[in-house]
């Protein structure tokens, strides 16, 4: 089996027979960088193609399909695994026959079992930090997650003003249903304090002073180009571009010169 991480935060990791140490320390075989990941977090043991999470250390938070693990647990293809704030998907790898070489097909083959192609399930919605220490960070939302200061939360925000269990976020067809869990400083959708409310793509979620934008990958709106407005000509400016006052001054000078010539000739 193989672990795939959303958004390319970490490289795919194949689980081969043996023991894999998971953590943020230099001695880890699967080194993860993320909120709440301990230097020595847990391990994954694989034997004959079967993998299981083992050796979860005290204080380490490991979730399988949204459930907090307290002991050794088997993994299967399709599972959603989370090491504190780092999420990944467990997928099967079908190596196919190895006895004889085969000619590569011109188009990708399709396996009815769905095990041939390795695809990461892209989350429908992502919270993107737009203020404070979470600015620019993306938090994929899959299923139901709890957000707060406690390490047991799926999204850990260890900042002042965030309650231990601040809010619950549940994916629904229209967007994300947000439920405040009795936080001290409140949960806001588009600057309106709510106990429970719907967050749609493009809406803003605020927890105390931390602001997030709900994004739907692949359908982010782009700014429409502004329509160009041609410059307006001054009403005094004729088609040729010479101002009216210049024509008036020129005409007056011609008339004055003509009058002087007629007077000199004795006409007046």
Secondary structure, DSSP 4 states (H G I P E B T S, - for coil): -EEE-GGGSS--EE--SEEEEEESSTT-SEE--STT--SS-EEEEEETTEEEEE-PPTT--EEETTEE--S-EE--TT-EEEETTEEEEEE-------SS--PPPSS----TTS-SS------SEEEEE-SGGGTT-EEEE-SEEEEESSTTSSEE--STT--TT-EEEEEETTEEEEEE-S-SS-EEETTEE-SEEEE-TT-EEEETTEEEEEE-TT----PPPPPP-PPPPPTTB-TTS-BHHHHHHHHHHHHHHHHHHHHHTT--
